[in-house]
Amino acid sequence: MTKTITASELASNLADVMDSVRLHGDRYVVEDGKGPVAAIVPVSEEEAGRSTTERLVHLMETVAERNRDIPPETIAAAIDQAVREVRADRRQKA
């Protein structure tokens, strides 16, 4: 569950917040007077996000390498066509 906490509340309750994150998987958004400034999330969640980002970057690099000889206009046209097909399919299902 995501909870919102002010920076001063966090300073006063840091041990409790850390226990809540560690034991219950809670997430906290820390706000100051201007709005959200930070998030406190379980380490496993942050590591999963990093792992996902690394896999995505690797996949993008692989796709770019495999398609290096295809003109960018051809790739853009194929992407546009795929997007149109997916949108049409979604409209049919709605």
Rosetta blueprint (number, residue, H / E / L):
1 M L
2 T E
3 K E
4 T E
5 I E
6 T E
7 A H
8 S H
9 E H
10 L H
11 A H
12 S H
13 N L
14 L H
15 A H
16 D H
17 V H
18 M H
19 D H
20 S H
21 V H
22 R H
23 L H
24 H H
25 G L
26 D L
27 R E
28 Y E
29 V E
30 V E
31 E E
32 D E
33 G L
34 K L
35 G E
36 P E
37 V E
38 A E
39 A E
40 I E
41 V L
42 P L
43 V H
44 S H
45 E H
46 E H
47 E H
48 A H
49 G H
50 R H
51 S H
52 T H
53 T H
54 E H
55 R H
56 L H
57 V H
58 H H
59 L H
60 M H
61 E H
62 T H
63 V H
64 A H
65 E H
66 R H
67 N L
68 R L
69 D L
70 I L
71 P L
72 P H
73 E H
74 T H
75 I H
76 A H
77 A H
78 A H
79 I H
80 D H
81 Q H
82 A H
83 V H
84 R H
85 E H
86 V H
87 R H
88 A H
89 D H
90 R H
91 R H
92 Q H
93 K H
94 A L
